[in-house]
Amino acid sequence: MMRTSRWFLTVIPVLLVLGISLPTLFAREVGQTVIMHDAINHDFYAAGQTVHLFGPVNGDAVVAGQHVTIDGQVRDDVLAAGELVTINGAVQDDVRAAGRIVQINNAVGDHLLAAGEKVTLNASASVGSWAWMAGQQVEIFGRIGHDLSAAGETVIIAGEIKGDVEVTAEHVRILDDAVLHGRLNVQSPNPPDIAEGATIDGNIKHSPMPEIDHPPMLQAVLFVMLMVTLSLIVTGIVYYLLFPRFSVTSARHIGQVPLASLGLGFAVLILTPVVILILFSLGVSFLLGILLAAAYLLMVVFGGLTGVVYVSDVVLRRLFKKESAGKGVVVLALVGAFIVLGLVQLIPLLGSLVVLLLMVMGIGALKYQFWQQYRAV
């Protein structure tokens, strides 16, 4: 049984879409609340304020929301993003999860990648292969079948790790119950706190971190940058999966009407803040100004995403020599486009100008598509 209401999309940090393989979309749901009690016999995609899967999923589960909970078993991969992400069901393949709080409470068949403010692998959980975990506080109480890489302000290990352990953190604690069958390499300004009852079969190496001015502030800035970038990646994927035709049609206006897209984009980018300031200066129009400011921010974000969709669409059409490709291929192309544009931004001045121009044209193309649909009504 499923309950949906007005459209509401909350996507917070998320790591972890890099390298994911998404097959053709079979089902997607969006709403303020998405609840699935019955078994899902295909891949499942959902976005909402609350997403709760009680029944098993016989495919991939791709979910984003403020509160995300997966209680049922998942046959393939899990990609989850939210403020609170809780995975109680067993996952037979990979898990990629990101959020403010991420909790893994059951078996993960293959790899685990998780990032957030607090990331926990509980004692009831296990990972079949390697695990990569990052957050302000990282806790490992369960079992990991291969290597562990962990990074954060505080990393606590009290579980069993079959392979080597690489930790980069300000504080590292190895508790009595910890059993490490491989080496322990710690990079930290402080020596690791290793309890007497802990078992470490391999060598222990501690390397001090290079001194950096105001490390907590630097860590906060880097964390925010990472979360914003990953939020945009996940938002872009969900945007395409929910509105595949609209997103691609809007993006293609960049190539079809480049001057109109550029002109409209600059007009929206420059004139809208002026209108917002005028509305704020008029007491009776203050609320309208707030609403317009919110709409402006959304237009900027989705205009930038439209530019990314355009880059991926151009590449796919040249590779496949046809107008459309499978949704899984498009998602991978989107991730690739984000990576390429991130690398382009590393070019001094020119890179930032190219990305800004693409965003402006994306805003204009999106506005042009809205106008086209308005005229067709």
C-alpha positions in Angstrom: 0.0 0.0 0.0 1.3 3.4 -0.9 0.3 6.9 0.3 1.3 10.0 -1.6 0.3 13.6 -1.3 1.6 16.9 -2.7 4.9 17.0 -4.4 7.7 17.6 -2.0 11.4 16.9 -2.7 14.1 17.0 0.0 17.5 15.9 -1.1 20.5 16.4 1.2 24.0 15.2 0.9 24.9 12.3 -0.9 27.8 10.6 -1.8 27.9 7.7 -3.7 26.4 7.9 -7.0 29.7 7.6 -8.6 30.0 4.3 -10.4 26.4 3.2 -9.7 24.8 1.2 -12.5 21.1 2.0 -12.9 19.0 -0.1 -15.3 16.0 1.0 -17.1 13.5 2.8 -14.8 10.5 0.5 -14.0 8.8 2.4 -11.1 9.1 5.8 -9.6 7.1 7.6 -6.8 7.2 11.1 -5.5 5.2 12.7 -2.7 5.5 14.2 0.7 5.1 10.7 2.1 5.9 7.5 0.2 5.2 4.3 2.1 5.4 0.8 0.5 4.2 -2.2 2.4 4.0 -4.8 -0.4 6.9 -6.5 -2.2 8.3 -4.6 -5.2 9.3 -6.9 -8.0 11.5 -4.5 -9.9 13.8 -1.5 -9.5 12.3 1.2 -7.4 12.9 5.0 -7.3 11.3 7.4 -4.8 11.6 10.9 -3.5 9.7 12.6 -0.7 9.9 14.1 2.8 9.4 10.6 4.2 10.2 7.4 2.3 9.6 4.1 4.1 10.0 0.7 2.4 8.6 -2.1 4.5 8.5 -4.9 1.9 11.3 -6.5 0.0 12.7 -5.0 -3.2 13.6 -7.4 -6.0 16.0 -5.0 -7.7 17.7 -1.7 -6.9 16.3 0.8 -4.4 17.1 4.5 -5.2 15.5 6.8 -2.6 15.9 10.4 -1.4 14.1 12.3 1.3 14.3 13.9 4.7 13.6 10.6 6.5 14.5 7.4 4.6 14.0 4.0 6.1 14.4 0.6 4.4 13.1 -2.3 6.4 12.7 -4.9 3.7 15.4 -6.9 2.0 16.9 -5.5 -1.2 18.1 -7.9 -3.8 20.5 -5.5 -5.6 21.9 -2.1 -4.8 20.7 0.7 -2.5 21.3 4.4 -3.2 19.9 6.5 -0.4 20.1 10.1 0.6 18.4 12.1 3.3 18.7 13.8 6.7 18.1 10.5 8.5 18.9 7.3 6.6 18.2 4.0 8.3 18.8 0.6 6.6 17.3 -2.2 8.7 16.9 -4.7 5.9 19.6 -6.9 4.4 21.1 -5.7 1.1 22.5 -8.4 -1.2 24.8 -6.0 -3.2 26.2 -2.5 -2.6 25.0 0.3 -0.4 25.7 3.9 -1.1 24.2 6.2 1.5 24.6 9.8 2.6 22.9 12.1 5.1 23.2 13.9 8.4 22.7 10.6 10.2 23.3 7.2 8.5 22.7 3.9 10.3 23.4 0.5 8.8 21.7 -2.2 10.9 21.9 -5.4 8.7 24.0 -7.3 6.3 25.5 -5.6 3.1 26.5 -8.2 0.6 29.2 -6.3 -1.2 30.6 -2.8 -0.8 29.5 0.0 1.6 30.1 3.7 0.9 28.5 6.0 3.5 29.0 9.7 4.4 27.3 12.0 6.9 27.6 13.9 10.1 27.3 10.6 12.0 27.7 7.3 10.3 27.2 4.0 12.2 27.7 0.4 11.3 25.9 -1.3 14.2 26.8 -4.6 15.8 24.0 -6.4 14.0 25.4 -5.3 10.6 28.1 -6.7 8.4 29.8 -5.8 5.1 30.8 -8.6 2.7 33.6 -6.7 1.0 35.4 -3.3 1.6 33.8 -0.3 3.3 34.5 3.4 2.9 33.0 5.6 5.6 33.3 9.4 6.3 31.7 11.8 8.7 32.1 13.9 11.7 31.7 10.8 13.8 32.2 7.3 12.4 31.3 4.2 14.4 32.1 0.6 13.4 30.6 -2.0 15.7 29.8 -4.6 13.0 31.9 -6.9 10.8 33.7 -5.9 7.6 34.9 -8.7 5.3 37.7 -6.8 3.7 39.5 -3.4 4.0 38.1 -0.4 5.8 38.8 3.3 5.0 37.4 5.8 7.5 37.8 9.5 7.8 36.3 12.0 10.2 36.8 14.0 13.3 36.2 11.0 15.6 36.5 7.4 14.4 35.5 4.6 16.8 36.1 0.9 16.0 34.7 -1.9 18.1 33.9 -4.5 15.4 35.8 -7.1 13.3 37.7 -6.1 10.2 39.2 -8.8 8.1 41.5 -6.6 6.0 43.6 -3.5 6.5 42.3 -0.4 8.3 43.2 3.1 7.0 41.9 5.9 9.3 42.3 9.7 9.0 40.8 11.5 12.0 41.5 13.9 14.8 40.6 11.2 17.4 40.8 7.5 16.8 39.5 5.0 19.4 40.0 1.2 19.2 37.7 -0.4 21.8 38.1 -3.7 23.7 35.8 -5.7 21.3 37.7 -4.7 18.2 39.4 -7.4 16.2 41.6 -6.2 13.3 43.1 -9.0 11.2 45.2 -6.7 9.1 47.3 -3.6 9.5 46.2 -0.4 11.2 47.4 2.8 9.6 46.3 6.0 11.4 46.9 9.6 10.3 46.0 11.9 13.1 47.5 14.7 15.2 46.9 12.5 18.2 48.1 8.9 18.8 45.3 6.3 18.6 43.6 5.3 21.8 43.8 1.5 21.7 42.2 -0.5 24.5 44.1 -3.3 26.1 41.5 -5.9 25.1 41.6 -5.0 21.4 43.2 -7.5 19.0 45.3 -6.2 16.1 47.1 -8.9 14.1 49.0 -6.5 11.7 51.4 -3.7 12.2 50.3 -0.4 13.8 51.5 2.8 12.1 50.7 6.3 13.3 51.5 9.4 11.1 50.8 12.9 12.3 48.6 15.0 10.0 50.2 18.1 8.4 49.6 21.2 10.5 46.9 23.4 9.0 45.6 26.7 10.4 42.2 26.4 11.9 41.6 22.7 11.0 38.1 22.5 12.4 37.0 25.4 10.1 38.7 23.9 7.1 37.1 20.6 7.8 33.7 22.3 8.1 34.2 24.1 4.8 35.4 21.0 2.9 32.5 19.0 4.4 29.9 21.6 3.3 31.5 21.7 -0.2 31.3 18.0 -0.5 27.8 17.8 0.7 26.6 20.6 -1.7 28.3 18.9 -4.6 26.8 15.5 -3.8 23.4 17.0 -3.2 23.5 18.5 -6.7 24.5 15.2 -8.2 21.6 13.3 -6.5 19.2 16.1 -7.2 20.1 16.0 -10.8 19.6 12.2 -11.0 16.2 12.4 -9.2 15.2 15.4 -11.4 15.9 13.4 -14.6 14.2 10.2 -13.2 11.1 12.0 -12.3 10.8 14.2 -15.4 12.9 12.5 -18.1 11.1 14.1 -21.1 10.9 17.6 -19.6 14.5 17.7 -18.5 15.9 16.5 -21.8 13.6 18.7 -23.9 14.5 21.8 -21.8 18.3 21.0 -22.1 18.1 20.7 -25.9 17.0 24.3 -26.2 20.5 25.3 -25.3 21.7 23.8 -28.7 18.5 24.7 -30.6 18.1 28.3 -29.6 21.4 29.3 -27.9 21.0 33.1 -28.2 17.5 33.0 -26.8 18.7 30.7 -24.0 21.6 33.0 -23.2 19.5 36.2 -23.3 16.7 34.8 -21.2 19.2 33.3 -18.7 20.9 36.7 -18.2 17.6 38.4 -17.9 16.4 36.0 -15.2 19.8 36.0 -13.4 20.1 39.8 -13.3 16.6 41.3 -13.3 14.9 39.0 -10.8 17.1 40.1 -7.8 16.1 43.7 -8.7 12.4 42.8 -8.6 12.9 41.0 -5.3 14.5 44.1 -3.7 11.7 46.3 -5.0 9.1 43.9 -3.5 11.0 43.8 -0.2 11.0 47.6 -0.1 7.2 47.6 -0.3 5.7 46.5 3.0 2.6 44.9 1.5 4.7 42.8 -1.0 7.2 41.4 1.5 5.7 37.8 1.4 5.6 38.0 -2.4 9.3 38.9 -2.4 10.1 35.9 -0.2 8.2 33.6 -2.6 9.9 35.1 -5.6 13.3 34.7 -3.9 12.6 31.0 -3.3 11.5 30.5 -6.9 14.7 32.3 -8.1 16.9 30.0 -6.1 15.1 27.0 -7.5 15.4 28.4 -11.0 19.2 28.9 -10.6 19.7 25.3 -9.2 17.6 23.6 -11.9 19.0 25.9 -14.6 22.4 24.6 -13.7 21.2 21.0 -13.7 19.7 21.7 -17.1 23.1 22.7 -18.3 24.5 19.4 -17.0 21.7 17.4 -18.7 22.6 19.2 -22.0 26.3 18.1 -21.8 25.4 14.5 -21.1 22.7 14.5 -23.8 25.2 15.9 -26.4 27.7 13.2 -25.6 25.2 10.4 -25.7 23.7 11.4 -29.0 27.2 11.5 -30.5 28.1 8.1 -29.1 24.8 6.3 -29.9 23.8 8.2 -33.0 20.2 8.4 -31.9 17.9 10.7 -30.1 17.4 8.7 -26.9 19.2 6.2 -24.7 18.2 4.0 -21.8 17.6 5.7 -18.5 20.4 3.8 -16.8 22.9 5.0 -19.5 21.6 8.6 -19.1 22.1 8.5 -15.3 25.7 7.3 -15.8 26.2 10.1 -18.4 24.9 12.7 -15.9 27.4 11.5 -13.3 30.1 11.7 -15.9 29.0 15.3 -16.9 29.2 16.4 -13.3 32.7 15.0 -13.0 33.9 16.6 -16.2 32.4 20.0 -15.3 34.1 19.7 -11.9 37.4 19.2 -13.6 36.7 22.0 -16.0 36.2 24.4 -13.0 39.8 23.6 -11.9 41.0 25.6 -14.9 41.8 29.1 -13.6 39.2 31.7 -14.6 38.3 30.1 -17.9 36.8 27.0 -16.3 34.6 29.0 -14.0 33.4 31.2 -16.9 32.5 28.1 -19.0 30.5 26.6 -16.1 28.8 30.0 -15.4 27.9 30.4 -19.1 26.4 26.9 -19.2 24.4 27.6 -16.0 23.0 30.9 -17.5 22.0 29.1 -20.7 20.4 26.4 -18.7 18.3 28.9 -16.8 17.3 30.5 -20.1 16.5 27.1 -21.7 14.4 26.1 -18.7 12.5 29.4 -18.9 12.0 28.9 -22.7 10.5 25.5 -22.1 8.1 26.9 -19.5 7.1 29.5 -22.0 6.6 27.0 -24.8 4.4 24.8 -22.5 2.4 27.9 -21.5 1.7 28.8 -25.1 0.6 25.3 -25.9 -2.1 25.3 -23.2 
